[in-house]
Amino acid sequence: MNGNGTKDRLALALDVDDLVVAMRLAKELQPYFGVAKVGLELYSASGPEAVSTLQDMGYDVFLDLKLFDIPNTVEKAARVAGAYGVKYLTIHAMGGPVVLRAGVEGLKDGAERAGLPEPVSLAVTVLTSDPDAPPHVLPHRIGVAIEVGAGGIICAGTDLQLARELGPRLLKVVPGTRPPWTPTHDQARVTTPKEALDAGADLLVIGRAVTAADDHRAAAEQLVGSLA
């Protein structure tokens, strides 16, 4: 049940501000997760060391910085991330095609210059905590992702049907899912992990459903069991 196929479709969100705590969680939960997500909190606390340490442990790293700035800044930041050897990097699609293209090209260029495999640029469409986004926003941002050659998108589980119709070749990454036995916290547009996978998600980002549990491994075991 926790074979490589499942592990490769689960990203552990290490949303903590202490590298030691993050590494402890990563080691404890490595039997269940093949990808580790480094977000703004951990990156602000530990920077590139968080990325390299997780890579040394054998994880693929998902750097979730949601880059959004002027194109030149986004391109340069993405190039640095590409040189780190991250597998995934998030860039906000709300910046439009010029900003998103800068991130996509910078990430690819950084990896190429370092002699590393091409990483996957992920366009952030609509945050899972946002229930009020106008209906035209999602299709527009998926269109922008396709236009500039992004490798995938971040979307809610509830958006997967439309995402599959509009961008069948895009990798679809879904955060904010919640198993039925856990609280939804601040997530407004929620599906269960099983529902998201069945609807076409390629990668699930799992955080508090496991990391906030009293017994992390038991929670991860229950989660993986629910996906069968």
N, C-alpha and C positions, 0 to 999 in steps of 0.2 A: 504494500500500500504506500510505503514511503520510498519507492524505488526512484531511479534517476528521472523517469518521465514526470512524476509528480513534483519532485524537488526542483526541476528546472522551470516549473510553472509557478513557483511560489517565491516571492521576494519578502524577506524579513525586514520590516521597517525599524531601524535602530534609532528611534526618535528620543534620544537622551543627550545630555550635555556633558557626558563623562566617557572618555575613551575606554577606561578600564571596565566600566559597567557595560558598555557596548560590546566589548570583546568577550566578556563573560556570557552575555546573552547569545552572542554569535556562536561561541563554542558549544554552549548547552543545546542550542537548537539546530546545529548544523546537520544532524541526521534528517531533518525535515525540510530544510531550505537550501536551494542552490544559489540564490541571489541575495545579496545584502544591500539594502537601501540606505544611503547616507544622505540625510536631508540637511536643511539649513541649520538646525540646532546642533547636530553633531559636527557638521563641517565648520560652523562658527567656533566650536570649542576646540577642535583638533586639526582642522584643515586636511591637507593631503595625507597626513599620517594615518588618518582613519581609512582612507582608500587603500594605501599600500599595505597596511596591517591586515585588512580583510582579504586582500588579494593573496597575501602570503598564507592565509589560512585555507585558501582554495575556493573562495567565493568569487563569483562574478559580481562586479560592483555596479550598482544603479545609483548614479549621482543625481540627486533630485534637488537642483538649485532653481528650477523654474526661471531661467534667465530671461530678463526683460529690461532692455536699456536701449541706447542708441545702437545702430547696427555695428559700428566699429568696436564698441565695447563688448557686445555679445559675441562677435566673431573671435575676438582675442581671448575672451574667457573660455569659450568653447574649444578653442585650439589648445589651451592649456589642459583642459579636461581630457581631450583626445590623447594628449601625450602621456597622461597618467595611466592610460590603458583601461579606462572605465568601459563597461559594455553598453551602458545606457546613460543618456543625459537628457534632462527635460528642459524645454525652451517654451516660453509662453507664445501660443498662437495669436493671442490678442494683440501682439505687436505688429501683425500683418505680414505680408510676404517678404518684405525687405528685411525685417528683423529676423524672422524665422529662417530665411535662406542664409543669412549671415551665420547663424548658429549652426545650421546643418553643414555648411561648407567649412566653417572653422573646425568643427569636431572631426570631420573626415580628414582635413589637412593635418591636424595635430597628430592623429594616429598614423597617417602615412609617413610623416616626417620621422616619427619614432620607430618606424618599421613594425607597427602593430596591426592586428586585424581591424577591419573597419567596424566601428561601433554603431549603435543604433540611436539616432536622434529621435526624441519623443516630443511631439507637439502637445502641449497642455491645451485641452479644449475648454471645458467648463468644469470648475472645481466641484467636487462631490458635496461640498458644504453649501453650495449655492442653489437654492430651490427656485430662484426668481429670474434666472437667465431667460431672455426672450427666445422663442422657439427658432428664430432664424440664425442664432449665434452658432449652434453646434454644426449645422451643415456648412456654414461659411468657413468655420475654422478647419473642418475636415478638408474642405476644398483647398484651403491655403496649404495645408500639410502635403496634400498630393501635388499641388503646383510646384512647390519648392523642393520636392524629393525627400521629405522626412521619411524616416524608416517606420514610424509608428505614431500612435496617439495615446494620450491619457484620457480616459472617459469613464463616466459612471456606468455601472452595470445596467442601469435603466436605459442607457443610450446605445447599447451594443447592437440592437437590431438595425437602427439607422446607420451606425458606423459600418456595419458589414455591408449594407446596401451601397453606401457611397464610396467606401474605401476598402474594398475586399482584400487588397494586397497589403494594407497597413497592419503592422503588429498592434494588437489592441491590449493595452495595459489598464487594469481596473484596480484602483484603490478604494478604500472606504466600504468594502463588503463587511458584513457582520453575520457570523453564525447565529442561528435562532436563539441560542442560549446566552448570548452576550448583549449588553446595552448598545444602542446606536451612537452614544456620545454626541459629537457635534456633526455627524454625517446626516444630511437631509435626504439624499436620494440613494437609498440603500437596497442592495440585494444580498442574498446569501452567497458565500463563495461557490457553492455547488450551482446555484442559478446562474452566476456569472460565467462559469466555465461552460455550462450547457448552452449558454447564449452566444458563445464564441470568443470569450476572453482567452488571450494567449498567455498572459502573465497576471497573477494576482498579487497585490501588495497587502501584506498582513502585518498589522502592528499590535494595537492594544488588545485585540481579541486573544492574543497569546502573551504578549509582553506584560500586560497588566493583570494577568491571571495569577492566582496564588501559587499554582504549580504550572510552570511554563511548559514543561515537557508533556504533562498530562493534557494541557490545553492543545498543544500542537498535535498530539496523538489523536485527540478527539476531532480536531479540524481535518486532518488527513483522512481519518476514517469517514468523515461526512462527505468526502469527495468521491468515494468509490461508487 
